[in-house]
Amino acid sequence: MKTLLVEGWRDINHSYAMVNQNQLLELVKYDFDLFHRNIPYYKEEWSIKESASGFDEKSSNILNSIPTVSSETLGADVTFRISFPYRYYSANSPKLFVFGTSEHQTINSMVYQNNLQEGLANPNLKIITPSNWSRQGFINAGFTDERVFVHPHGVSANFQQISPERRESFRKALGCAGDDFLLLSLGAMTENKGIDLLLMAYSMLKSRFPYLRLVLKDSSNLYGIKAKDVFANLQKNYPKLLNQKIYNSIIFISDNITQSQLNGLYGACDCYVSPYRAEGFNLGPLEAAASGSVILVTDGGSTDDYFHESLGLKIEGQKLSNGLGGFYIEPNFESLLEKLTLMIEGWGKKRDHLFAQEYLKKNYSWEVVVKSLVKTFEEH
């Protein structure tokens, strides 16, 4: 491969854009010509001002140094697209790879201009997806096994164990006491994230463990959904459980933060909780684990690919149909309560932390996963 053209999103902190930028930071190290073509954001109102990706100056300079092209006329050996909806039209290259995630194992309504049939008919088109759970969605859509490749996301070197002093500083800034047990969850706050289950479980456990605290970091700058609104909507159905005292104990964050600040937030928490119903990969728990936190994730979904017992615990769940051709995992609420209790009572102190860090470095650094991705570009 002499020339690689990446078409996608940059600059903002949407998950696809972050994956693209982290991959580009590795791809510049390879001995081929790398170009980038910006594809319009899914929503016109998304902007760098409101949703900056938060990379440091060195990384930003590297990203800005990659030559950009404004049209599709550049002839390349390989074209790699990473944006939404999924663009399956042909490329000016003999090889075309399109990235996508299938949270509910279906890609209905997720394809640009409904051109799925064009993509299925193009033998030069291959699919890149980050988990085996997600892969099944593209198989269900009609792509054959040999056309769908699983390449996980990686963890940036920005996410690492923080010093005790920095941890204390972040916890103090969050308003946490020294002995508080801090839970964290972040993301779009949509139903598939299971934030409703987390809020219910937190509210039930708070009376038993008064030192329990919860941090919710939403992505309202991208999706318009604030964690406070999720609480308010759920409170309508459970006013006694989700009362004002519970609301006041939760730390809500909507502001955009840098990668360094996110590392501090991960490192300040004691347990990252993701009782998700449907995810394409779920990078948050992996970044939190790299930052020193234990994690609690749903069993049976996309995180099965990277989960290791040294990282945390799993919530039992049941795979169900969503009635629209897709599937999800419904976490067992009693299992969520049980596993949270184990975490609060000190499960994380017994785990092999050093093994966990080595496991992540060996298998999920961006250097490792991009090396595998490039091999797929060259061989397929």
Buried (B, 14 or more C-beta within 10 A) or exposed (E): BEBBBBBBBBBBBBBBBBBBBBBBBBBEEBEBBBBBBBBEBEEEEBEEEEBBBBBEEEBBEBBEEBEEBEEBEBEBBBBBBBBBBBBBBEBEBEBBBBBBBBBBBBBBEBBBEEBBEBBBEBEEBBBBBBBEBBBBBBBBBEBEEEBBBBBBBBBBBBBBBBEEEBBBBBBEEBEBEEEBBBBBBBBBBBBBBBBBBBBBBBBBBBEEBEEBBBBBBBBBBBBEBBBBBBBEEBBEEBEEBBEEEBBEBBBBBBEBBBBBBBBBBBBBBBBBBBBBBBBBBBBBBBBBBBBBBBBBBBBBBBBBBBBEEBBBBBBBBEEEEBEEBBBBBBBBBEBBBBBBBBBBEEBBEEBEBEEBBEBBBEBBBBEBBBEEBBEBBEEE
